[in-house]
Amino acid sequence: MAGACEVDYVYPGARAGDERDVMAKAGLTAKGLEAARQRPPAEVVYADELARLRADDTAPRPPGWHLSLQAVKRFICGDGGAEAKVVCAPALVERAMVTLATSRAR
């Protein structure tokens, strides 16, 4: 498993070094952060699934996103062998994605 500082995608809008800056301000090293976490981030746990979705994704992606809205929905709601990450109405996930992908989320 990659260390906390080796993950190239932490959250939408993240810049290289953001997590290291937060860790330094808190006085944590990469090992200290890993020990303090209850579980690894989703980007680490589902890295293989995200990579597969990204490789198969041919739909247009919102600026700054690694996946299209369709691929994000497949990842969250589960589709084609992928397990669902949440149990809710797909329309709720779609509304959240559209809000995040548009200027309404800013």
Secondary structure, 3 states (H helix, E strand, C coil): CCCHHHCCCCCCCCCCCHHHHHHHHHCCCHHHHHHHCCCCCHHHHCHHHHHHHHHHCCCCCCCCCCCCHHHHHHHHHCCCCCCCCCCCCHHHHHHHHHHHHCHHHC
